[in-house]
Amino acid sequence: MVRSGWKIFWLSVAVIAISMAADRLLVPDVVPVGYAEEPQASWAVLTAFALRSIELTAEWVAAITLVLLVVVWLRAKLRSSGNRETTPHPMRPAD
């Protein structure tokens, strides 16, 4: 489970990097429509919007995955520290 979580995290990081690079290469001078002083091509604005949407979605996926991985790690850490008791478990037979 943890291995697949890391795969999702690193895939999201790769998508973020690719989206940011594509944004810089394809539409470097496009700004939000309200801040433009001169007209911009609609394909450039739509491309920038789509790339930014992909980037933000990948960032959320990476953040959620990282939080879940930390929770799983902490849970495993707490369980392993709790299993170091000196008294036997009441439901297990004695050795």
Residue pairs with C-beta under 8 A, 6 or more apart in sequence:
1 72
2 69
2 72
2 73
5 65
5 68
5 69
5 72
6 69
8 61
8 65
9 62
9 65
9 66
9 69
12 58
12 59
12 61
12 62
12 65
13 58
13 62
15 54
15 55
15 58
16 55
16 58
16 59
16 62
19 51
19 52
19 54
19 55
19 58
20 55
22 51
23 48
23 51
23 52
23 55
26 47
26 51
27 44
27 47
27 48
27 51
30 40
30 44
30 45
30 47
30 48
31 40
33 40
33 45
88 94
88 95
